[in-house]
Amino acid sequence: MSTFEPITLSDGTVVPGIGYGLGTANFNNDTAELVELVKTAVKVGYRHLDGAEAYNNETSLGKAIAACGVPREELFVTTKSGPGLKDIPKSFEQSLEKLGLDHVDLYLIHWPYDFPKPGYPTIQEAWKHMEAIKDSGRAKSIGVSNFRVRDLEKILNMSDLKHKPTVNQIEFHPFMYKAGEELYQYLKKHDIKIAAYGPTTPLTRFANDGFSAAFEKARKGVASRGKADKVEPGQVLLRLAAQRGAIVVTTSGKEYRMKEQLAAGALSELSREEMEELVEAAKPEPQRAFMKHMDDDKTEY
């Protein structure tokens, strides 16, 4: 079962501290294989399932939820409006239909960069649709994903704002920490929680000799302080993201790896020195695998 502490959002909703993500390797995998993967994730202890319209696999997620044997009220289901941002109410209805649910626990705007296109709402108009969905009870909480400070300001500065975003789901790992500091401080100021996707990205991209050395030192430190026989690299990065206050979103197609992920929350914390050395070694930065618009500080959406 999960060893990650749950996180309480600004509206009182309690979110499991780690979620099983259906993006990345599972894009467009709307198949029986994915149904079994999600059922396995639930069996080993995942209770937070993170989906999206853009992943094109909500039907399989819904089948897994129906067949997993765990009551709906014990699951936390997230989905996001992406390709359907032109008509968020319709997008949401279609997601509920595919999922076979009467509500989700968290509903997000997946990205902001489509809003300037002809026929799309403004960010503010889109947010009013999100508020209406929350008020209907069909989404317990609402939020955004891949929003910069300037995008969030368009919502938070609305004169008729009723519900502020509770979450901003973003790529979150050491190669982003320094460059993302302005955003992180803004989110903290407004009590908007980070949901961290791609937290283990440095294991497969970006790493250099300096970062690898700092990371190995941190891994050994975590193992030593916790008197653990073995600590996997991915576990350290998940622990680090949670230590920085994030809701962790990760994935795997292997049952033993899922169990490792769920166990990472019980590891010893990284020391301040270890965290600082990791961030200093994460050069050049920023390096991100997804959503390059996040580094654009000029374009308005």
Secondary structure, 3 states (H helix, E strand, C coil): CCCCCCEECCCCCEECCEEEECCHHHCCCCCHHHHHHHHHHHHHCCCEEECCHHHCCHHHHHHHHHHCCCCHHHCEEEEEECCCHHHHHHHHHHHHHHHCCCCEEEEEECCCCCCCCCCCCCHHHHHHHHHHHHHCCCEEEEEEECCCHHHHHHHHCCCCCCCCCCEEEEECCHHHHCCCHHHHHHHHHCCCEEEEECCCHHHCCCCCHHHHHHHHHHHHHHHHHCCCCCCCHHHHHHHHHHHCCCEEEECCCCHHHHHHHHHHHHCCCCCHHHHHHHHHHCCCCCCCCCCHHHHCCCCCC
